């Protein structure tokens, strides 16, 4: 098993209440998480299909977003979480936070745009609506050669984790 220093780093970011910690709880059910909003970060090592990942779940409170830049060095994979029920104001704020983060120097090779929902319903945040708010960031990543994918995660259901991790074909790029 890889040590935390050898594990591929994943940064899970997004506004407060977007489902970041819920995803981590499902990936690592044996871990202990304090109830309530994340105060700074949660960090867990997860092994998926024989590969070790160090997952950093970062607090999304407005006053803590400025700290994200300190977790970015060494990150190869980013999961950006957005609540499926977010309104115009929250989607605009989330899109701006992502644009600001991507302006910073980074080593990201894979980006997963994750919509989260509390119930077992079809996603209401359509690709067209995602593009309306996030197209400049997604285009920026495509231009830099970052593999971009989308996933929908149901917090109460049993969503598959496969879309969150690089495919076997692209895993080598994420591990470099």
Secondary structure as UniProt FT lines:
FT   TURN            4..6
FT   STRAND          8..13
FT   TURN            16..17
FT   HELIX           20..27
FT   TURN            28..30
FT   STRAND          41..48
FT   TURN            49..50
FT   STRAND          51..58
FT   TURN            62..64
FT   HELIX           65..67
FT   HELIX           69..72
FT   TURN            73..74
FT   STRAND          75..83
FT   TURN            84..85
FT   HELIX           88..102
FT   STRAND          110..117
FT   HELIX           127..143
FT   TURN            144..145
FT   STRAND          147..154
FT   TURN            155..158
FT   HELIX           162..164
FT   TURN            168..170
FT   HELIX           171..175
//
